[in-house]
Protein backbone atom coordinates (compact mmCIF):
# COMPACT_ATOMS: atom_id res chain seq x y z
CA UNK A 1 0.00 0.00 0.00
CA UNK A 2 1.42 3.35 -1.03
CA UNK A 3 2.11 5.90 1.70
CA UNK A 4 1.33 8.72 -0.74
CA UNK A 5 -2.02 10.56 -0.63
CA UNK A 6 -4.46 8.96 -3.05
CA UNK A 7 -6.39 10.45 -5.94
CA UNK A 8 -9.51 8.40 -6.62
CA UNK A 9 -10.59 8.08 -10.24
CA UNK A 10 -14.33 7.72 -10.66
CA UNK A 11 -15.47 9.71 -7.62
CA UNK A 12 -14.99 13.25 -8.99
CA UNK A 13 -13.50 15.05 -11.98
CA UNK A 14 -9.72 15.26 -11.81
CA UNK A 15 -7.90 18.56 -12.04
CA UNK A 16 -4.70 19.69 -13.72
CA UNK A 17 -3.15 19.78 -10.25
CA UNK A 18 -4.11 16.13 -9.67
CA UNK A 19 -2.34 15.02 -12.84
CA UNK A 20 0.74 17.06 -11.95
CA UNK A 21 0.88 15.52 -8.47
CA UNK A 22 0.79 12.02 -9.97
CA UNK A 23 3.36 13.00 -12.57
CA UNK A 24 5.73 14.28 -9.87
CA UNK A 25 5.30 11.17 -7.74
CA UNK A 26 3.45 13.06 -5.01
CA UNK A 27 0.17 11.13 -5.21
CA UNK A 28 -1.02 7.62 -6.00
CA UNK A 29 -4.07 6.67 -8.05
CA UNK A 30 -6.93 4.39 -7.01
CA UNK A 31 -10.16 3.39 -8.72
CA UNK A 32 -13.44 4.32 -7.10
CA UNK A 33 -15.18 1.63 -5.07
CA UNK A 34 -18.62 3.10 -5.75
CA UNK A 35 -20.93 0.41 -7.17
CA UNK A 36 -22.33 2.86 -9.72
CA UNK A 37 -18.85 3.43 -11.13
CA UNK A 38 -18.18 -0.27 -11.66
CA UNK A 39 -21.71 -0.77 -13.00
CA UNK A 40 -21.27 1.84 -15.75
CA UNK A 41 -17.94 0.36 -16.87
CA UNK A 42 -19.35 -3.18 -16.92
CA UNK A 43 -22.51 -2.09 -18.74
CA UNK A 44 -20.48 -0.64 -21.60
CA UNK A 45 -18.54 -3.90 -21.96
CA UNK A 46 -21.68 -6.03 -21.82
CA UNK A 47 -23.56 -3.93 -24.39
CA UNK A 48 -20.59 -4.09 -26.77
CA UNK A 49 -20.43 -7.88 -26.41
CA UNK A 50 -24.12 -8.08 -27.22
CA UNK A 51 -23.72 -5.94 -30.33
CA UNK A 52 -20.86 -8.11 -31.57
CA UNK A 53 -22.91 -11.25 -30.98
CA UNK A 54 -25.83 -9.75 -32.87
CA UNK A 55 -23.55 -8.98 -35.85
CA UNK A 56 -23.77 -5.23 -35.31
CA UNK A 57 -21.57 -3.04 -37.50
CA UNK A 58 -19.16 -1.34 -35.08
CA UNK A 59 -16.31 0.78 -36.33
CA UNK A 60 -12.92 -0.58 -35.34
CA UNK A 61 -14.49 -3.71 -33.89
CA UNK A 62 -16.14 -5.43 -36.84
CA UNK A 63 -14.63 -3.11 -39.48
CA UNK A 64 -11.16 -1.99 -40.44
CA UNK A 65 -9.72 1.28 -39.18
CA UNK A 66 -9.90 4.75 -40.69
CA UNK A 67 -10.47 4.71 -44.43
CA UNK A 68 -10.70 0.91 -44.13
CA UNK A 69 -14.06 1.32 -42.38
CA UNK A 70 -15.68 -0.25 -45.46
CA UNK A 71 -13.75 -3.47 -44.90
CA UNK A 72 -15.74 -6.01 -42.89
CA UNK A 73 -13.74 -8.16 -40.49
CA UNK A 74 -14.72 -11.85 -40.60
CA UNK A 75 -16.27 -12.84 -37.25
CA UNK A 76 -13.55 -15.39 -36.61
CA UNK A 77 -10.87 -12.66 -36.86
CA UNK A 78 -12.52 -9.90 -34.78
CA UNK A 79 -10.57 -10.97 -31.72
CA UNK A 80 -7.25 -10.29 -33.47
CA UNK A 81 -8.01 -6.71 -34.51
CA UNK A 82 -6.70 -5.01 -31.35
CA UNK A 83 -3.32 -6.66 -31.79
CA UNK A 84 -3.07 -5.33 -35.33
CA UNK A 85 -3.89 -1.68 -34.62
CA UNK A 86 -1.38 -1.79 -31.80
CA UNK A 87 1.29 -3.39 -33.99
CA UNK A 88 1.16 -1.22 -37.09
CA UNK A 89 1.12 1.99 -35.05
CA UNK A 90 4.41 1.05 -33.40
CA UNK A 91 6.34 3.50 -35.57
CA UNK A 92 6.96 6.47 -33.26
CA UNK A 93 10.22 8.40 -33.56
CA UNK A 94 12.04 11.26 -31.84
CA UNK A 95 12.85 11.51 -28.18
CA UNK A 96 10.84 9.48 -25.70
CA UNK A 97 8.72 11.02 -22.96
CA UNK A 98 10.47 11.17 -19.61
CA UNK A 99 8.81 9.08 -16.86
CA UNK A 100 7.00 12.08 -15.27
CA UNK A 101 5.42 12.93 -18.63
CA UNK A 102 4.54 9.27 -19.20
CA UNK A 103 2.80 9.20 -15.80
CA UNK A 104 0.72 12.21 -16.87
CA UNK A 105 -0.22 10.44 -20.12
CA UNK A 106 -1.20 7.17 -18.41
CA UNK A 107 -3.25 9.09 -15.84
CA UNK A 108 -5.05 11.05 -18.55
CA UNK A 109 -5.89 7.87 -20.46
CA UNK A 110 -7.10 6.15 -17.30
CA UNK A 111 -9.41 9.06 -16.45
CA UNK A 112 -10.97 9.10 -19.92
CA UNK A 113 -11.51 5.34 -20.12
CA UNK A 114 -13.00 5.43 -16.61
CA UNK A 115 -15.89 7.55 -17.84
CA UNK A 116 -17.45 4.20 -18.75
CA UNK A 117 -18.19 4.81 -22.44
CA UNK A 118 -15.23 3.09 -24.08
CA UNK A 119 -16.10 -0.60 -23.82
CA UNK A 120 -13.00 -1.53 -21.81
CA UNK A 121 -12.99 -4.01 -18.96
CA UNK A 122 -12.47 -3.01 -15.34
CA UNK A 123 -9.43 -5.29 -15.47
CA UNK A 124 -7.78 -2.94 -17.98
CA UNK A 125 -8.41 0.08 -15.76
CA UNK A 126 -6.89 -1.84 -12.86
CA UNK A 127 -3.80 -2.63 -14.93
CA UNK A 128 -3.27 1.08 -15.67
CA UNK A 129 -3.46 1.84 -11.96
CA UNK A 130 -1.00 -1.00 -11.28
CA UNK A 131 1.48 0.47 -13.75
CA UNK A 132 1.21 3.79 -11.93
CA UNK A 133 1.50 2.15 -8.52
CA UNK A 134 4.68 0.26 -9.51
CA UNK A 135 5.96 3.24 -11.54
CA UNK A 136 6.46 1.02 -14.59
CA UNK A 137 5.89 3.63 -17.27
CA UNK A 138 5.63 2.92 -21.00
CA UNK A 139 8.49 4.19 -23.15
CA UNK A 140 6.57 6.51 -25.49
CA UNK A 141 8.18 8.20 -28.53
CA UNK A 142 7.15 11.87 -28.73
CA UNK A 143 6.65 12.12 -32.49
CA UNK A 144 4.09 10.59 -34.82
CA UNK A 145 0.69 11.98 -33.77
CA UNK A 146 -1.33 14.49 -35.79
CA UNK A 147 -3.78 14.91 -32.90
CA UNK A 148 -6.74 13.23 -34.65
CA UNK A 149 -7.63 10.35 -34.65
CA UNK A 150 -6.27 11.03 -31.22
CA UNK A 151 -2.71 10.14 -30.24
CA UNK A 152 -2.76 6.81 -32.02
CA UNK A 153 0.94 6.15 -32.48
CA UNK A 154 2.23 7.25 -29.05
CA UNK A 155 -0.68 5.59 -27.26
CA UNK A 156 0.03 2.33 -29.08
CA UNK A 157 3.02 2.09 -26.75
CA UNK A 158 0.66 2.21 -23.75
CA UNK A 159 -1.55 -0.47 -25.29
CA UNK A 160 1.48 -2.64 -26.07
CA UNK A 161 2.72 -2.43 -22.49
CA UNK A 162 -0.67 -3.64 -21.27
CA UNK A 163 -0.09 -6.78 -23.33
CA UNK A 164 3.44 -7.25 -22.00
CA UNK A 165 5.21 -5.91 -25.10
CA UNK A 166 7.74 -3.14 -25.88
CA UNK A 167 9.50 -1.33 -23.04
CA UNK A 168 8.94 0.46 -19.75
CA UNK A 169 10.95 2.71 -17.49
CA UNK A 170 11.31 0.87 -14.19
CA UNK A 171 13.58 1.58 -11.23
CA UNK A 172 15.64 4.02 -13.26
CA UNK A 173 16.22 1.67 -16.20
CA UNK A 174 14.65 1.11 -19.62
CA UNK A 175 13.63 -2.55 -19.68
CA UNK A 176 11.52 -5.00 -21.71
CA UNK A 177 7.97 -4.99 -20.37
CA UNK A 178 7.94 -8.78 -20.24
CA UNK A 179 10.90 -8.78 -17.85
CA UNK A 180 9.29 -6.21 -15.55
CA UNK A 181 5.97 -8.07 -15.57
CA UNK A 182 7.82 -11.19 -14.50
CA UNK A 183 9.43 -9.33 -11.61
CA UNK A 184 6.10 -7.85 -10.54
CA UNK A 185 4.11 -11.05 -11.00
CA UNK A 186 1.78 -9.48 -13.56
CA UNK A 187 0.29 -11.41 -16.46
CA UNK A 188 0.02 -9.68 -19.85
CA UNK A 189 -3.52 -8.70 -20.81
CA UNK A 190 -5.15 -10.13 -23.92
CA UNK A 191 -7.05 -7.15 -25.29
CA UNK A 192 -10.70 -7.65 -26.24
CA UNK A 193 -12.02 -6.40 -29.63
CA UNK A 194 -12.51 -2.70 -28.72
CA UNK A 195 -9.76 -2.29 -26.14
CA UNK A 196 -6.81 -1.68 -28.45
CA UNK A 197 -8.71 1.08 -30.23
CA UNK A 198 -10.08 2.48 -26.97
CA UNK A 199 -6.64 2.88 -25.39
CA UNK A 200 -5.12 4.45 -28.51
CA UNK A 201 -7.93 6.51 -30.02
CA UNK A 202 -7.93 9.47 -27.63
CA UNK A 203 -6.21 12.69 -26.61
CA UNK A 204 -4.27 11.50 -23.58
CA UNK A 205 -0.78 12.49 -24.74
CA UNK A 206 -1.66 16.07 -25.63
CA UNK A 207 -3.85 16.35 -22.51
CA UNK A 208 -1.26 14.96 -20.11
CA UNK A 209 1.45 17.21 -21.55
CA UNK A 210 -0.91 20.19 -21.42
CA UNK A 211 -1.42 19.62 -17.68
CA UNK A 212 2.33 19.78 -17.14
CA UNK A 213 2.66 22.90 -19.30
CA UNK A 214 -0.07 24.75 -17.41
CA UNK A 215 1.54 24.00 -14.07
CA UNK A 216 4.93 25.27 -15.20
CA UNK A 217 3.38 28.38 -16.72
CA UNK A 218 1.52 29.21 -13.50
CA UNK A 219 4.78 29.14 -11.54
CA UNK A 220 6.41 31.30 -14.19
CA UNK A 221 3.82 34.05 -13.62
CA UNK A 222 4.81 34.53 -9.98
CA UNK A 223 8.52 34.07 -10.62
CA UNK A 224 8.49 36.70 -13.38
CA UNK A 225 6.68 39.17 -11.12
CA UNK A 226 9.30 38.75 -8.38
CA UNK A 227 12.10 39.05 -10.93
CA UNK A 228 10.59 42.29 -12.22
CA UNK A 229 10.68 43.68 -8.70
CA UNK A 230 14.34 42.69 -8.35
CA UNK A 231 15.26 44.37 -11.64
CA UNK A 232 13.28 47.47 -10.71
CA UNK A 233 15.19 47.76 -7.43
CA UNK A 234 18.55 47.03 -9.03
CA UNK A 235 18.03 49.72 -11.68
CA UNK A 236 16.45 52.25 -9.30
CA UNK A 237 13.09 51.93 -11.01
CA UNK A 238 9.85 53.73 -10.24
CA UNK A 239 7.56 51.63 -8.06
CA UNK A 240 4.56 53.87 -8.75
CA UNK A 241 4.16 52.14 -12.12
CA UNK A 242 2.50 49.29 -10.17
CA UNK A 243 0.06 51.32 -8.07
CA UNK A 244 -3.31 49.64 -7.50
CA UNK A 245 -5.21 52.82 -8.31
CA UNK A 246 -3.63 52.72 -11.76
CA UNK A 247 -4.53 49.08 -12.36
CA UNK A 248 -8.06 49.57 -11.09
CA UNK A 249 -8.58 51.60 -14.27
CA UNK A 250 -7.75 48.60 -16.48
CA UNK A 251 -8.82 45.74 -14.24
CA UNK A 252 -7.88 42.53 -16.01
CA UNK A 253 -7.74 40.22 -12.96
CA UNK A 254 -4.46 38.47 -13.78
CA UNK A 255 -2.75 41.69 -14.79
CA UNK A 256 -3.89 43.34 -11.58
CA UNK A 257 -2.66 40.40 -9.52
CA UNK A 258 0.78 40.56 -11.17
CA UNK A 259 0.99 44.28 -10.42
CA UNK A 260 0.07 43.54 -6.80
CA UNK A 261 2.84 40.92 -6.53
CA UNK A 262 5.42 43.38 -7.86
CA UNK A 263 4.08 46.20 -5.68
CA UNK A 264 4.27 44.05 -2.55
CA UNK A 265 7.96 43.46 -3.20
CA UNK A 266 8.84 47.13 -3.65
CA UNK A 267 9.17 50.10 -1.31
CA UNK A 268 6.53 52.76 -1.83
CA UNK A 269 6.79 56.31 -3.17
CA UNK A 270 10.06 56.07 -5.10
CA UNK A 271 9.04 58.47 -7.85
CA UNK A 272 10.43 61.55 -6.12
CA UNK A 273 13.69 59.94 -4.98
CA UNK A 274 16.87 61.29 -6.47
CA UNK A 275 17.91 59.41 -9.60
CA UNK A 276 14.54 57.73 -10.16
CA UNK A 277 13.08 58.15 -13.64
CA UNK A 278 9.59 59.51 -14.11
CA UNK A 279 8.86 56.65 -16.51
CA UNK A 280 10.82 53.42 -16.78
CA UNK A 281 11.28 51.55 -20.04
CA UNK A 282 8.46 49.29 -21.13
CA UNK A 283 10.11 46.06 -19.96
CA UNK A 284 9.60 47.34 -16.40
CA UNK A 285 6.65 49.71 -16.67
CA UNK A 286 4.58 47.29 -18.76
CA UNK A 287 5.66 44.06 -17.05
CA UNK A 288 2.23 43.49 -15.45
CA UNK A 289 0.64 43.93 -18.86
CA UNK A 290 2.93 41.32 -20.45
CA UNK A 291 2.91 38.78 -17.63
CA UNK A 292 -0.77 39.53 -17.04
CA UNK A 293 -1.73 38.14 -20.44
CA UNK A 294 -0.38 34.77 -19.34
CA UNK A 295 -1.94 35.10 -15.88
CA UNK A 296 -5.37 35.89 -17.34
CA UNK A 297 -5.17 33.13 -19.95
CA UNK A 298 -4.33 30.33 -17.51
CA UNK A 299 -7.81 29.89 -15.94
CA UNK A 300 -9.34 29.82 -19.41
CA UNK A 301 -6.93 27.16 -20.69
CA UNK A 302 -7.18 25.18 -17.45
CA UNK A 303 -10.95 24.92 -17.88
CA UNK A 304 -10.49 23.52 -21.38
CA UNK A 305 -7.80 21.04 -20.37
CA UNK A 306 -9.81 19.78 -17.40
CA UNK A 307 -12.89 19.32 -19.59
CA UNK A 308 -10.80 17.30 -22.04
CA UNK A 309 -9.19 15.32 -19.21
CA UNK A 310 -12.56 14.23 -17.81
CA UNK A 311 -14.17 13.44 -21.15
CA UNK A 312 -14.76 10.27 -23.10
CA UNK A 313 -12.64 11.01 -26.15
CA UNK A 314 -12.33 7.86 -28.23
CA UNK A 315 -14.55 6.48 -30.99
CA UNK A 316 -17.00 4.82 -31.07
CA UNK A 317 -18.52 5.47 -27.65
CA UNK A 318 -20.77 2.96 -25.98
CA UNK A 319 -23.41 3.90 -23.43
CA UNK A 320 -24.23 0.51 -22.02
CA UNK A 321 -26.87 1.75 -19.58
CA UNK A 322 -28.80 3.58 -22.32
CA UNK A 323 -28.09 0.91 -24.92
CA UNK A 324 -26.61 3.37 -27.39
CA UNK A 325 -23.65 3.09 -29.79
CA UNK A 326 -22.31 6.48 -30.95
CA UNK A 327 -19.86 7.06 -33.81
CA UNK A 328 -18.21 10.47 -33.78
CA UNK A 329 -14.96 12.41 -33.57
CA UNK A 330 -14.23 13.13 -29.90
CA UNK A 331 -10.61 12.06 -30.51
CA UNK A 332 -10.08 15.45 -32.19
CA UNK A 333 -7.70 17.58 -30.16
CA UNK A 334 -8.72 21.03 -31.36
CA UNK A 335 -9.24 22.54 -27.93
CA UNK A 336 -5.86 21.29 -26.72
CA UNK A 337 -4.19 22.62 -29.87
CA UNK A 338 -5.69 26.08 -29.43
CA UNK A 339 -4.89 26.16 -25.71
CA UNK A 340 -1.27 25.11 -26.17
CA UNK A 341 -0.67 27.25 -29.27
CA UNK A 342 -1.97 30.24 -27.30
CA UNK A 343 -0.09 29.30 -24.14
CA UNK A 344 3.24 29.08 -25.92
CA UNK A 345 2.75 32.55 -27.41
CA UNK A 346 1.99 34.06 -23.99
CA UNK A 347 4.95 32.27 -22.39
CA UNK A 348 7.36 33.29 -25.15
CA UNK A 349 6.30 36.89 -24.65
CA UNK A 350 7.38 36.57 -21.02
CA UNK A 351 10.72 35.15 -22.20
CA UNK A 352 11.15 38.23 -24.37
CA UNK A 353 10.27 40.50 -21.43
CA UNK A 354 12.80 38.84 -19.12
CA UNK A 355 15.47 39.04 -21.80
CA UNK A 356 14.81 42.78 -22.20
CA UNK A 357 15.03 43.25 -18.43
CA UNK A 358 18.38 41.47 -18.43
CA UNK A 359 19.52 43.79 -21.21
CA UNK A 360 18.67 46.78 -18.99
CA UNK A 361 20.74 45.35 -16.15
CA UNK A 362 23.96 44.82 -18.10
CA UNK A 363 23.93 48.10 -20.06
CA UNK A 364 25.43 51.17 -18.38
CA UNK A 365 23.07 53.34 -20.44
CA UNK A 366 20.06 51.89 -18.63
CA UNK A 367 21.18 50.32 -15.33
CA UNK A 368 21.55 53.61 -13.40
CA UNK A 369 25.14 53.34 -12.23
CA UNK A 370 25.79 49.61 -12.06
CA UNK A 371 29.05 48.43 -13.67
CA UNK A 372 29.04 47.32 -17.28
CA UNK A 373 27.86 43.71 -17.61
CA UNK A 374 27.47 43.58 -13.81
CA UNK A 375 31.10 42.70 -13.28
CA UNK A 376 31.92 42.38 -9.61
CA UNK A 377 35.56 43.44 -9.86
CA UNK A 378 36.75 46.94 -8.98
CA UNK A 379 40.06 48.61 -9.81
CA UNK A 380 42.36 47.88 -12.71
CA UNK A 381 41.20 44.25 -13.08
CA UNK A 382 37.76 45.48 -14.05
CA UNK A 383 39.07 45.97 -17.59
CA UNK A 384 39.73 42.19 -17.87
CA UNK A 385 36.30 41.09 -16.67
CA UNK A 386 33.07 40.86 -18.67
CA UNK A 387 30.62 39.52 -16.09
CA UNK A 388 27.23 38.67 -17.57
CA UNK A 389 28.00 39.66 -21.18
CA UNK A 390 27.76 36.13 -22.60
CA UNK A 391 24.89 35.17 -20.30
CA UNK A 392 22.86 38.01 -21.80
CA UNK A 393 23.74 36.86 -25.30
CA UNK A 394 22.62 33.34 -24.37
CA UNK A 395 19.35 34.64 -22.95
CA UNK A 396 18.68 36.49 -26.20
CA UNK A 397 19.28 33.26 -28.13
CA UNK A 398 16.89 31.31 -25.90
CA UNK A 399 14.24 34.02 -26.10
CA UNK A 400 14.56 34.15 -29.89
CA UNK A 401 14.11 30.39 -30.15
CA UNK A 402 11.05 30.54 -27.90
CA UNK A 403 9.54 33.29 -30.04
CA UNK A 404 10.26 31.31 -33.22
CA UNK A 405 8.23 28.38 -31.88
CA UNK A 406 5.07 30.45 -31.44
CA UNK A 407 3.82 29.66 -34.96
CA UNK A 408 0.52 27.80 -34.30
CA UNK A 409 0.91 24.07 -34.83
CA UNK A 410 -2.81 23.82 -35.61
CA UNK A 411 -2.25 25.93 -38.73
CA UNK A 412 -0.30 23.03 -40.23
CA UNK A 413 -3.14 20.52 -40.50
CA UNK A 414 -2.32 17.89 -43.12
CA UNK A 415 -4.73 15.56 -44.89
CA UNK A 416 -3.55 12.04 -44.19
CA UNK A 417 -4.59 8.38 -44.03
CA UNK A 418 -6.11 8.23 -47.54
CA UNK A 419 -7.86 11.58 -46.85
CA UNK A 420 -10.00 10.06 -44.10
CA UNK A 421 -8.10 12.13 -41.55
CA UNK A 422 -8.35 15.15 -43.85
CA UNK A 423 -8.51 17.81 -41.12
CA UNK A 424 -6.41 17.18 -38.02
CA UNK A 425 -5.63 19.16 -34.87
CA UNK A 426 -1.85 18.89 -34.41
CA UNK A 427 -2.65 19.21 -30.70
CA UNK A 428 0.19 16.96 -29.58
CA UNK A 429 2.75 18.98 -31.52
CA UNK A 430 1.30 22.15 -29.95
CA UNK A 431 1.66 20.66 -26.46
CA UNK A 432 5.24 19.58 -27.14
CA UNK A 433 5.99 23.05 -28.51
CA UNK A 434 4.53 24.62 -25.37
CA UNK A 435 6.80 22.54 -23.15
CA UNK A 436 9.83 23.44 -25.25
CA UNK A 437 8.93 27.14 -25.08
CA UNK A 438 8.60 26.80 -21.31
CA UNK A 439 12.00 25.10 -21.14
CA UNK A 440 13.60 27.96 -23.06
CA UNK A 441 11.77 30.59 -21.01
CA UNK A 442 12.94 28.97 -17.80
CA UNK A 443 16.49 29.23 -19.14
CA UNK A 444 15.99 32.95 -19.75
CA UNK A 445 14.54 33.24 -16.24
CA UNK A 446 17.55 31.47 -14.71
CA UNK A 447 19.91 33.87 -16.48
CA UNK A 448 17.84 36.90 -15.53
CA UNK A 449 17.54 35.80 -11.92
CA UNK A 450 21.31 35.36 -11.50
CA UNK A 451 21.86 38.78 -13.04
CA UNK A 452 19.17 40.49 -10.94
CA UNK A 453 20.61 39.09 -7.72
CA UNK A 454 24.08 40.22 -8.83
CA UNK A 455 22.67 43.69 -9.54
CA UNK A 456 21.07 43.95 -6.11
CA UNK A 457 24.31 42.89 -4.39
CA UNK A 458 26.31 45.37 -6.42
CA UNK A 459 23.90 48.10 -5.37
CA UNK A 460 24.21 47.03 -1.73
CA UNK A 461 28.00 47.17 -2.09
CA UNK A 462 27.72 50.81 -3.13
CA UNK A 463 27.72 50.60 -6.92
CA UNK A 464 26.00 53.63 -8.42
CA UNK A 465 25.85 55.38 -5.06
CA UNK A 466 24.84 54.25 -1.61
CA UNK A 467 22.67 51.18 -1.32
CA UNK A 468 21.50 52.08 2.15
CA UNK A 469 18.04 53.06 0.86
CA UNK A 470 17.54 49.68 -0.84
CA UNK A 471 14.71 47.87 0.94
CA UNK A 472 14.13 44.16 0.33
CA UNK A 473 10.90 42.62 1.55
CA UNK A 474 10.67 39.05 2.88
CA UNK A 475 10.00 37.42 -0.49
CA UNK A 476 12.89 39.09 -2.30
CA UNK A 477 15.20 38.51 0.66
CA UNK A 478 14.30 34.83 0.56
CA UNK A 479 14.90 34.67 -3.20
CA UNK A 480 18.31 36.28 -2.79
CA UNK A 481 19.32 33.66 -0.22
CA UNK A 482 17.85 30.82 -2.26
CA UNK A 483 19.80 31.84 -5.36
CA UNK A 484 23.02 32.27 -3.40
CA UNK A 485 22.75 28.67 -2.18
CA UNK A 486 23.17 27.72 -5.83
CA UNK A 487 25.44 30.43 -7.19
CA UNK A 488 27.97 32.70 -5.53
CA UNK A 489 28.51 36.36 -6.35
CA UNK A 490 30.36 36.72 -9.67
CA UNK A 491 33.58 38.64 -9.06
CA UNK A 492 36.28 37.43 -11.42
CA UNK A 493 34.91 35.89 -14.64
CA UNK A 494 34.06 32.20 -14.36
CA UNK A 495 32.00 29.73 -16.42
CA UNK A 496 28.37 30.04 -15.32
CA UNK A 497 26.93 26.98 -17.05
CA UNK A 498 26.87 24.87 -13.89
CA UNK A 499 25.33 27.77 -11.92
CA UNK A 500 22.60 28.11 -14.53
CA UNK A 501 21.90 24.39 -14.71
CA UNK A 502 21.71 24.05 -10.93
CA UNK A 503 19.34 27.02 -10.72
CA UNK A 504 17.18 25.56 -13.51
CA UNK A 505 16.73 22.36 -11.53
CA UNK A 506 15.54 24.36 -8.53
CA UNK A 507 13.23 26.51 -10.66
CA UNK A 508 11.63 23.41 -12.16
CA UNK A 509 11.14 22.02 -8.67
CA UNK A 510 9.55 25.36 -7.67
CA UNK A 511 12.11 25.91 -4.92
CA UNK A 512 12.79 29.57 -5.72
CA UNK A 513 10.31 32.12 -4.43
CA UNK A 514 9.10 30.29 -1.34
CA UNK A 515 8.50 32.35 1.78
CA UNK A 516 11.61 31.00 3.51
CA UNK A 517 15.09 30.27 2.14
Order of alpha helices (4+ residues) and beta strands (2+ residues): beta-alpha-beta-alpha-alpha-beta-alpha-alpha-beta-beta-alpha-beta-beta-alpha-alpha-alpha-alpha-alpha-alpha-alpha-beta-beta-alpha-alpha-alpha-alpha-alpha
